[in-house]
Amino acid sequence: MNVLNVNDTVLDKVIYFLNNLPTNDVKIIKHETFTEETSNDFIASLVREPIHIDKNVAFLTREESHERKSFY
């Protein structure tokens, strides 16, 4: 059994390559993602698992944000 540590940026290329090898020579048995336990590092967690936001979600404008800030 072999284990690879593959960065997310090349994972799709590696899987494509493996899937295009002869099936009698290579078979993907299990495809798992391992995550490292880290501290509460917010930036690292966003880098590992980016957030995708729906384009239809409305956010506060800059002016609205400044108005809210003035209340505090």
MARLO-876138 format. One line per field, with one value per residue (C-alpha): residue number from 0; chain; x, y, z. Coordinates in nm, 4 decimals. Layout:
nr = (NUM,...)
kette = (A,...)
X = (X,...)
Y = (Y,...)
Z = (Z,...)
END
This chain:
nr = (0,1,2,3,4,5,6,7,8,9,10,11,12,13,14,15,16,17,18,19,20,21,22,23,24,25,26,27,28,29,30,31,32,33,34,35,36,37,38,39,40,41,42,43,44,45,46,47,48,49,50,51,52,53,54,55,56,57,58,59,60,61,62,63,64,65,66,67,68,69,70,71)
kette = (A,A,A,A,A,A,A,A,A,A,A,A,A,A,A,A,A,A,A,A,A,A,A,A,A,A,A,A,A,A,A,A,A,A,A,A,A,A,A,A,A,A,A,A,A,A,A,A,A,A,A,A,A,A,A,A,A,A,A,A,A,A,A,A,A,A,A,A,A,A,A,A)
X = (0.0000,0.1257,0.0226,0.0684,0.0638,-0.0758,-0.1453,-0.5013,-0.3716,-0.2494,-0.4886,-0.7180,-0.4194,-0.2965,-0.6423,-0.6804,-0.3415,-0.4230,-0.7650,-0.6056,-0.3579,-0.4537,-0.7229,-0.5566,-0.2417,-0.3881,-0.7073,-0.8009,-0.9181,-0.9855,-0.9813,-0.9570,-0.8734,-0.6685,-0.6637,-0.4000,-0.5064,-0.4063,-0.4648,-0.7441,-0.5602,-0.8412,-0.6288,-0.4897,-0.8386,-0.9585,-0.6583,-0.7264,-1.1015,-1.1949,-1.5451,-1.7494,-2.0161,-2.3257,-2.3234,-2.6869,-2.6050,-2.6304,-2.3770,-2.3656,-2.2304,-1.9335,-2.1655,-2.3984,-2.1031,-1.9756,-2.3233,-2.3359,-1.9902,-2.0914,-2.3497,-2.0805)
Y = (0.0000,0.3471,0.6795,1.0104,1.3571,1.5671,1.9380,2.0366,2.2405,1.9288,1.6669,1.6758,1.6260,1.3267,1.1665,1.2272,1.0642,0.7626,0.7183,0.7102,0.4340,0.0794,-0.0472,-0.3861,-0.2120,0.0621,0.0752,0.3487,0.1610,0.4507,0.8265,1.0055,1.3546,1.3913,1.7158,1.8151,1.9194,2.2811,2.5544,2.8030,2.9653,3.1325,3.2164,2.8622,2.7149,2.9429,2.8503,2.4789,2.5062,2.8228,2.9609,2.9982,3.2663,3.2700,3.5779,3.6515,3.7174,4.0870,4.2445,4.5829,4.8632,5.0594,5.3416,5.1038,4.9466,5.2869,5.3795,5.0651,5.1351,5.4818,5.3325,5.1639)
Z = (0.0000,-0.0909,0.0560,-0.1233,0.0233,-0.2621,-0.2507,-0.3449,-0.6376,-0.8181,-0.6832,-0.9861,-1.2175,-1.0163,-1.0107,-1.3868,-1.4475,-1.2307,-1.3905,-1.7365,-1.6583,-1.7625,-1.5269,-1.4911,-1.3560,-1.1364,-0.9357,-0.6891,-0.3820,-0.1484,-0.1901,0.1468,0.2577,0.5712,0.7623,1.0098,1.3556,1.3970,1.6476,1.6022,1.3129,1.1177,0.8121,0.7827,0.8017,0.5185,0.3049,0.3541,0.2991,0.1064,0.1458,-0.1720,-0.1532,-0.3693,-0.5940,-0.5049,-0.1392,-0.0506,0.1817,0.3456,0.1309,0.2588,0.3652,0.5513,0.7250,0.8404,0.9632,1.1791,1.3172,1.4364,1.6748,1.8826)
END
